[in-house]
């Protein structure tokens, strides 16, 4: 009887497996974040290589790591390559870094698609990142975002102006919460913004000028706008207010 049951189990048909197929649907804008599809401006046939100065810089960066762990330099090298490539990380950039570090290209793709600091599409000459996380939001960040978009011709977050000079995106916390609201343009922070000072900053960039980074309210760094509220008295001298055995 046991043998008969075993035989039936052996002859029983196996359940059909679902087969995963490669999607053949047309590319969508959201796919750019996850899937590479060759385009005339982004394909492996477009050459990329570090210039002489960046080649030296790359070797200096790699030297910070033991030879068997040089792949740890992937993030700084991608950043260096992105800066040379006008602010974005193409498939050729990723392949070049993979070859330089002797890594499988997929490992580099995984890094470049995970970190939002790497732009997978071309950006404008001035990359404007508007923070809308809670501290900035409470201080009018969405008004600032609207002002930025309207001053740049009514574009929307994620768009680039027709002249290619500005790209605007909405981002999470940039770490300048005490100076909210703020934006980042390139590598510089512009803080304590109002609608008027936001316009001034953008107008300067439109003219090819670079406004002074930092707070736009006149204060220095993150000092209290009402003045000092602590450490206002003379500091204690050596031995003052100590018990006799320690004075």
N, C-alpha and C positions, 0 to 999 in steps of 0.2 A: 504493500500500500504506500509506503514511504517512497519507494522508487517511482511509482506512478505519479505521485504529487510532484516529485522532483522533475520528472520528465515534462509535466505540464508547464512548470515554471520555466524550464529551459526553452520550450517551444513558444512561450508567450511572447507576443510581439512587443518590442520596446517602444516606449512613447516617442513621438516625433519631437525632434529638437528644433527650436526656433533658430533660424539662420540670420545672423547679423550681416547686413549689406551696407556698402558704402552709399551714402546719400547722393542722389543725382539731381536733387532739387536745386533751383537757381540760388545763387548766393544772396544772403540777406545782410543788411547793414550790421545786425547784432552778431552775425557769424564772425566778423572780423576779430572779435575778442577771443575766439576759441579755435577757429580753423583757418589755416592759410590756404588761400586760393591765388594762383598766379595771376597777376595783372600786368599791364604794360609798364607800370612804374615800380612793381614789387615782384620780382621773380629771380630765381637763382642765376640767371644768365647776366644779370647786371653786376658788374665787378665792384668789389669793395676791398680795400686794404688800408691799414693805418699809414698815414703819412710819416715822414722821417721822425718828426718830433714825437708823435704819438707812439711810434714803434719803440722809441727809447723809453717813453713813459710806461708803456705796457711791460717791457722787460723789467723795469724797476719795480713795478707792482708785483709781477710774478715772483721776483726775488724775495719777497716778504714771506713766501710760503715754502715749506719743504718740497723738494721736487716731486715726491709721490703724492702731494696734496695740492699741486698747482691749480687744480680745477676749482679750488676755493676762491680763486681770483675772478671767477666768472662774472660776479656782479659789478665790481669796479671796471672790468674790461668792457662789459656791455655799456656801462655808463659812458666810458671814454669814447667808445665807438659811436654811440648815439649822438654825442656832442659833435663829433666830426661829420656825422651824417645828417646835419641840419635838424637835429632834435628828435629823430625817430629811428626805431629799430626795425630794419627791413630783414627779409629772409637771408639776404646776402651778408648782412652784418652778423646775424646769428651763426650762419655757417662759417664765417671767417673766424669768429671767436672760438667756435667749437674746434676748428682745425688748429688754431694757435695753442689751445690748451689740451689738445689730443683727447677730446671728449666726444662721446656720441652726440650728434646734433640734437637728438631728442632731449637730452639733458639740458641743453641750452634753451631749447624752445620752452621747456617746462618752467625755467626761471623767468624768461622774458614774458611769458603769458600770465605768470602768477603776480608779479609785482607791477603795480599801476604806475610806477616811475618810468617804466619803459613804454613808449608810445608805439603802437603797432601800425599807425597810419601817419602820413606826413602832417606836420603842424605848421602854423604860421610863424613868421619871424619873431613875434612876441607871443609867448605862451602864457595866457592869463588863467590862473586857477583861483576860483572864488570859493572860499570856505563857507559852508552853510551848516556846520555842526552847532550843537546847542548854544555855547557861549556867543558865537557870532550870530546865530539865528535870533537870539534874544536882543541883540544890539542892531538888528535891522539888516542882516545879511541878504535876505531875499530882495530887499529894496536895492541893495548894492548890486546884486546879480542882475536885476532888471535894468539898472542904470548902465551897467557895463554893456549888456546886450543892445540896449537902445542906442548908446553912443557909438556902437560899432555897426550901425546900419540895420538894427533890428534882427540880428542873427539869434540863434538859439544855442543853449549850452551844447557843446559837442561840434559846433560848426566853425568854419574858418571863413574869414571875410574874403570877398571876391578878389581883392588885391593881394591876398596871401600874407598880409602883415600881422593878422591877429587870429589866434584860435582861443576860444573860451570854453572852459569846462567847469563843472561844479564838483568840488572835492570834499572829502572829510577832513577832520582836524589837522591843521598845519602846526599846532603847538604854540600859537601866539595868543592864547585865550585871554590873557590879561590886557591885550591890546585889540580886542574885538571891536568892530568887524575888520577883516583884513583880506587882502588878496596877495597872491604871489605872481610876479611876472618874471619869467626866467628863473633866476636863483635868488631874487630879491623880494623881501617882504615889504608891503605897504600897509600900515596899520592905523588904528584909530580913525577909520574912514568915515566920511559923511558923503552925501550925494555930490556936494560941491567939490570936495577934495578928490573924490573918485574921478570926476570929469577932468580935473587938472592933471592927474596922473596919466590918464589916457591921452589927453591932448598933447602932453609932452612926448609920449611915445609916438604919436602920429607924426610929430614934427621931426622924428629921428633923434630926439633928445632922451636923456636918461634922468628922470627925476630922482631926487635924493631918497634912498630907501629908509625904512623905519617909520615911526609914528608921524602922521601928517597933521597932528594937533598941536605941535610945538613942544610937547614934553619929550624928555630923554628916556629912552628904554621903556621901563614899566613903572616909573616913579608915580607915586600918588599925586593925582591932579590937585589935591588940597594941600599938598606939602607934607613934610615929615610928620609922622604921628608916633614914631618910636625912635629911640637912640638920639633924643634931642638934648639930653643933659651931658655934662662932662663925665667921661668914663672914669671909673675908679682907678686910682694909682696903685703901684705895687704895695701890697701889704695893707691897704686900707680896708677897714671893717673886718679884719681878721681877728680871731681870738689871739690872746697874748702869745701862746706858744707857736703861732704861725706868722706873727707879724715881724 
